[in-house]
Amino acid sequence: MSATEKRITAAAIRLFAERDKPDLTMSELASEAQVARGTLYQKVDSTEQLFTTVLENMTRELHAKIDAVVAGTASTDPAARLASGLRLFVRLAHEDPAIGRFLVRYALTDEHLRTLLSGAPMKDLAEGIASGRYDVSESKALSVAGSSAVRRSVRWGWSSTATRAGVKPTARPPS
């Protein structure tokens, strides 16, 4: 991806995150990305297509980072894997608030981003419930996954395994 395409994508994420729905004009996007409208039209077919592309790319990148972090834990404990993956979301949102706002706005409503929660996190949650690591009803599993892992990640900081996903750690959790 060229530097111009990166600026366009970053601007699109910022603008999409600010709105209730992903509607914006090419002029708004060109202004936010600080590119000429002609350049924008060469790079982007439509803002609707750009929104879909941003979702698909973000989903693919986040899956890869989550997989790297979870694999780096070398843990068989589903709670440790779940917390490591969810700490990644907190760290990414901290480092790039526009991505954090984008995820908050669209993660549960878009089919691409919903896979981030329905894949490995739900598998780890189900495994933890089945093994007795967690004692929760299945109807409350998603709430438990989100709130407990986020609280733990905020309290204990970032796992050193995040470096394998290209994310700089700020603190280590207690051993």
Secondary structure, DSSP 8 states (H G I E B T S, - for coil): --HHHHHHHHHHHHHHHHSSSS---HHHHHHHHT--HHHHHHH-S-HHHHHHHHHHHHHHHHHHHHHHHHHHH----HHHHHHHHHHHHHHHHHH-HHHHHHHHHHTTTSHHHHHHHHTHHHHHHHHHHHTTS----GGGHHHHHHHHHHHHHHHH---GGGGGGT---------
